[in-house]
Amino acid sequence: MSPHFKNEYYPSLPRIQNLIGVLFDIRGSVYGLLAAHPLAPLVSLHHLDNLEPLFPNHNQTDSLKSINRAYQADPPRIFQQTFCHDYKRKWSISIAWGYTVQIYTSLLPAKDLQTPVQTFKTWRSWSDGPFTFNTRPAEPDPCKQPIVFMLEQAKGVGSNESLTSYTRIVHQTGKTCNTASYALANSVQRILVSSLKMGPDYWRKAPRRYCCELMNEGRIKKSSMQIRIRKCRNWETVTSR
């Protein structure tokens, strides 16, 4: 995977020379890396034949079309990660904007949320490492695995806002978590994420992660939750703890 979307798929996207990022050559599922995208401009994909589709139950072409719709709504924000905590329920929520939302039913430190879960293999040897970046193993305990939501829709709202929605993915792993907290999180079918658009000069400045907050005190209404991405306040931090 490398720092550009291939123009053969999306002629409307900027030229690859204008996109700067870190080179990652991996195989298999890129989900874990994109879900914990580094604080850097758009990371895009090559060697697509060696990567699993970005979305379950989609082929690669349809997956990339979905990503492109989000990109058109807010280009600088695509894949950018933000996270927040529901301290009342003891949940951790991670958003890779325009791609996925994860709910963990435990309070995870920022350093864990920022570290990709290893869902992929090395490019040359098909092995579990080493990589040029830190990873963490996938949890075998279903209660420690996130509940995953994938992009459903993305659109601009007015001239300076965006709205994305994510639907829950049902995993058939043969194992289930029977805790009350997990059952409550699993009752959420859709997550709506609103945000101001990033300015076109965002990456020319000293970038920092955004914060997010649960709207309506995290109330689950009609199986949906609402989250707002916003700039961090002076007393907030998204650094490792």
C-alpha positions, -999 to +999 in steps of 0.1 A: +000+000+000+013+034-009+004+071-006-020+075-035-052+064-050-046+050-084-059+075-110-070+046-132-098+041-107-105+077-100-094+103-125-110+130-104-086+125-075-055+147-072-023+135-089-003+111-068+026+136-067+005+159-045-001+132-019+026+125+007+025+096+031+043+066+044+049+036+023+035+003+036+038-028+015+015-054+029-008-082+018-042-095+029-066-074+048-056-037+052-085-031+076-064-029+108-041-003+093-068+019+078-088+018+110-059+033+129-047+056+102-016+076+111-018+114+114-008+119+078-024+128+045-044+103+025-029+068+024-041+049-007-036+016-022-017-002-048-012-040-054-049-042-052-050-078-064-030-087-033-054-070-009-087-082+003-117-059-005-118-029+018-155-036+026-170-070+035-195-083+009-181-059-017-156-064-045-126-041-046-140-018-073-172-012-053-151-007-021-131+020-037-162+037-051-175+039-015-142+054-003-143+079-032-177+091-022-164+100+013-133+116-003-155+139-023-173+150+008-141+161+027-108+152+009-083+161+037-103+141+063-104+107+045-093+079+069-083+103+096-086+087+130-102+102+160-115+086+192-135+093+223-146+075+254-179+069+271-168+068+307-203+060+319-205+028+299-168+023+298-166+023+260-139+034+237-149+046+202-125+049+173-135+066+140-115+063+108-135+089+090-151+078+057-143+042+064-151+026+098-162+031+134-153+007+162-168+003+196-147-014+223-166-022+254-137-013+276-116+018+282-085+016+261-056+041+262-049+063+232-016+044+225-036+012+219-063+028+198-036+044+177-018+011+171-031-009+141-045-044+148-025-068+126-050-080+100-023-082+073+009-100+063+043-088+051+046-082+014+075-105+005+073-133+030+036-135+039+046-135+075+034-118+107+063-093+107+085-075+112+069-043+100+083-007+100+055+004+123+040-009+156+011-034+155-009-052+181-023-087+177-060-094+171-078-103+204-090-139+205-115-130+233-147-118+216-154-095+245-122-076+237-129-074+200-145-042+187-180-040+173-174-028+137-194-004+116-186+003+080-193+034+059-228+035+045-232+071+032-212+103+031-224+137+020-216+174+024-240+195+045-240+231+034-207+246+025-186+235+055-200+204+071-202+167+064-223+138+076-213+102+074-232+071+085-219+037+093-238+004+097-229-025+119-212-055+104-223-090+117-193-113+121-198-150+122-169-162+142-186-189+162-178-171+194-200-146+212-196-122+241-224-124+267-217-093+288-244-067+293-221-040+280-214-058+248-251-066+242-259-029+246-232-019+221-243-046+198-278-032+198-265-002+179-272-006+142-261+027+128-237+055+138-241+090+124-209+112+125-211+149+118-181+172+114-169+205+101-149+200+069-111+203+071-097+233+054-077+228+022-045+240+039-048+217+069-018+196+060+004+227+055+000+235+092+012+215+122-016+189+122-031+174+153-058+148+159-094+160+164-115+150+193-151+136+193-180+135+216-212+115+219-243+136+212-274+135+233-254+119+262-248+089+240-284+080+239-293+051+216-324+061+196-340+038+171-308+017+172-287+047+162-260+068+179-248+103+170-212+114+173-196+148+166-160+153+155-146+187+166-114+204+175-100+194+209-105+219+237-075+232+256-079+208+285-084+177+263-057+154+250-055+125+226-020+117+234-010+083+248-018+076+284 
